[in-house]
Amino acid sequence: MRALRGRLFHLKGSSFRDPKPEWYDDGLLVIDDEGLIKSFGEAHLMLHDLPDYCQAIDHRPYWILPGFVDVHTHFVQLDIIASHGESLLNWLERYTFPAEERFISPEVSKETARYFLNEMLSHGVTTASVYGSVHQTSCEALFCEAEHLGMRLLAGKTLMNRNAPEALIQHDLQSRDLEATQSLIEHWHGRKRLAYSLTPRFAPTSTDEQMRWVGEMFQASLAGNVSSGPLFLQSHLAENLDECRWVASLYPDSRSYCQVYETFQQLGPGAIYGHCIHLNDRDRALMASRGASIAFCPSSNLFLGSGLFDLDAAVSAGIKVGLGTDLGAGTSMSMFKTMLSAYQVCKLRGQALSPEGAFFLATLGGAQALGLDQLIGNFQVGKEADFQVINPVAIPLIERRFQRTTTRSEELFALLALGDERCLAATYVLGDRVVTGHAH
Ligand SMILES: [Zn+2]
């Protein structure tokens, strides 16, 4: 058993509109030997119940928050972050595809996976849904490193067999593609805290045949035909208007872009679609009825000029939404910066995003969007103890701003707007400290 003392903050609500924040200014978080949350609450009420051998680690006056959940990112695009000047389709051709070709190398895969996960944890992100390249090696390396770190992680090898460079398509021959996916599922899905996510990049780069078997495999797993549990699925949808026009030309008989995924049985619980900017109400109702979720990737959408996601419409339709950094089009691994971009996108849409609502999207909301909220996302007893210790005043400007704040909500917003990884004192995975940060 372990215990940590500090200022506890988490969300208990069901939506970003009703996040139900809970604070314990002098709180205690008790973790059992399995790395699960045993109890939490006011320190002065709980300290006398701790056994003698359990000395609470005192993080006061730092804050203890649930680990962030990044619902959409590409580890194989780490090295093209901050590449100038393109919109989606040119971006893919000019930067993404050449960068991803390098992951045929196990060495590149391993070195990048290690760097990427360490960087994620150094930003307080403890769970993510991650795209690999088309190469099996990329996912092998990522799962291997995540297992070593004890992280809860979803990942999949990108599927792509048309409208992409020969070097990527040739590697991705139909039979090898299916075999590689099956092999990754057998080896990694349900192993420790890892899960496999079927990952067709997006409809334009998969043939009908590939789209078909992906949908069939997904549905079979939802029906209980995969012994290690239902598979996840991740893809992109309606990010940019040129892309939408392209999909319309590739699928002239389809009612909409979203309908293409429906036709191929790829909408369902555990399916999460990146962006979803250019959707209509019928598409949203369809996604909600199937239990598919959305990854809102605001910094990426602003960076590529893709458009402004309509958070209110998605949530009103009943769709679960989480926040994604979408590296490398996203401009940061920081969920603070991602929350600020989300706030700005909402502002430009004339919508309100409260600080508590933003933290909801970055923690419990992300867990809900991935269907993992029974396991992670807040401090509920029995959940996995993945959390971060934050010292907001490690940044001098936040310290100065805090001299003028009068409520917890104002403090939270200042942290959201001005914070970054310099505030991180430590990251814990299953109750074990895995990173000691700048602010320690
Ligand atoms: Zn993406």
Residues whose N, C-alpha, C, O or C-beta is under 5 A from the ligand:
A	BS01	ZN	G274 D326
